[in-house]
Amino acid sequence: MKEYHPKIVIDLKKLRHNIDQIKARCEARGVRVAGVIKGFSGIPACAKVFEEAGCQYIGSSRLEQLADAAAYGVKGPFMLIRLPMPGEVEDAVRLADISLNSEPAVLRALDAAAAKQGKRHDVILMADLGDLREGFWDEGELLEAALLVENELSNLRLAGIGTNLGCYGSIFPTAEKMRELVARAEAVEARIGRRLDIVSGGGSTSLPRIFDGDMPERVNQLRVGEAIVNARDARDLFGYDMSFMHQDVFVLRAEVVEVKDKPSMPVGEILFDAFGMKREYIDRGVRRRALLALGRVDYAFPDMIFPRDAGVEVLGASSDHTILDIEDAKREIRVGDTLEFTLCYASTAFATHSPNVKIAFA
């Protein structure tokens, strides 16, 4: 049977191992894991592994991914982790059991949609603690929204308070930031007169609080994707020992279409590449080079795919080709050979979303 490339090969056993490892460490601190599937474009077979591992919720920013998971037989419960668009509130209530919110108008629309469908929809109100993405910046507005849900929107249930850190403003989820979140949650509880079920402390970037053992006790949920799927950021960016995790759950395979000796410095007047960028090149003389039949439209960032072959270096990419230096490769690389690459969060998200990249399982 013909083998098609490029493709992503997924090891579901390694995925389950990674989920179990993160869950065990979080649950030892009283924190439950909402498993986020958007980092691999919601591939249903992978979403099923998150469910089987006992994640509190199966979460995605895309309702289409939740729908695909449900059609595959994943029971959920499902969490919408991007603020619902006003135009999708009907589908949000139909497909998600709980959603993250920060706009009173959308909360009212969700309430109407839930009433229409005869459902009760849970919501988490988001507090912006400085990353400047979603969430109430003003605490007074947060309290007003909490009272709105609690007292006026009878088809919604205020399940908790949450935050997001590190995704836009690069703000590190310190223990102090987590204490700020707890203070917001306790302010809401004082206003509505009851205890909240969920204090959601962010995503994978908040895991250092688990590893360091300084997560405040009231934070009882994290929404984790990257740290499970790739397990690279905590190691490469924050310096944590992640040897207990697999970094090769998702492996990209691509075929070599050209091998030649060429200058390492482009010859002629240098202007811009295919993406309008002005690049710098290092003259290393004539080097052995290989071209792969995939490019930036498939994985976006050439510096975020990592060759498994020793001595192979990614030089860059155009839309449809990836250029490698193979001068120091430990094996002879020929046209028609398949090379493998491990990935990070961004390259996994792009590659699994590309219709040109096939999906296979180990």
CORLINDA-V651579 format. One record per backbone hydrogen bond with DSSP energy under -1.0 kcal/mol. NH is the residue of the N-H (numbers start at 1). CO is the residue of the C=O. Records with the same first field share a line. If there is no record, write none. Layout:
NH=CO / CO
//
This chain:
7=253
8=358
9=251
10=360
11=249
15=11
16=12
17=13
18=14
19=15
20=16
21=17
22=18
23=19
24=20
25=21
26=22
27=23
28=24
29=26
30=27
31=26
32=220
34=222
35=57
36=224
37=59
40=37
41=38
42=37
43=40
46=43
47=43
48=44
50=46
51=47
52=48
53=49
54=51
55=50
56=33
58=77
59=35
60=79
66=62
67=63
68=64
69=65
70=66
71=67
72=68
73=70
74=69
79=58
80=98
81=60
88=85
92=88
93=89
94=90
95=91
96=92
97=78
98=78
99=122
100=80
101=124
107=103
108=104
109=105
110=106
111=107
112=108
113=109
114=110
115=111
116=112
117=113
119=114
121=155
122=97
123=157
124=99
125=160
126=101
127=162
128=136
136=126
142=138
143=139
144=140
145=141
146=142
147=143
148=144
149=145
150=146
151=147
152=148
153=148
154=152
156=153
157=121
159=123 / 157
160=123
161=198
162=125
163=200
174=172
178=174
179=175
180=176
181=177
182=178
183=179
184=180
185=181
186=182
187=183
188=184
189=185
190=186
191=187
192=188
193=189
197=159
198=159
200=161
201=221
206=203
207=204
209=206
210=207
211=207
212=208
214=209
219=216
220=199
221=199
222=32
223=202
224=34
228=225
229=225
230=226
231=226
236=232
237=233
238=233
240=234
245=242
251=9
252=341
253=7
254=339
256=337
257=291
258=291
260=289
262=287
264=285
273=277
276=273
287=262
289=260
290=324
291=258
292=322
293=255
294=292
296=318
297=319
298=295
299=295
300=296
301=299
304=301
306=342
308=340
312=309
313=325
315=323
316=323
318=321
322=292
323=316
324=290
325=313
326=288
329=326
330=310
336=256
337=334
339=254
341=252
342=306
348=344
349=345
350=346
351=347
352=348
354=350
357=354
358=6
360=8
362=10
//
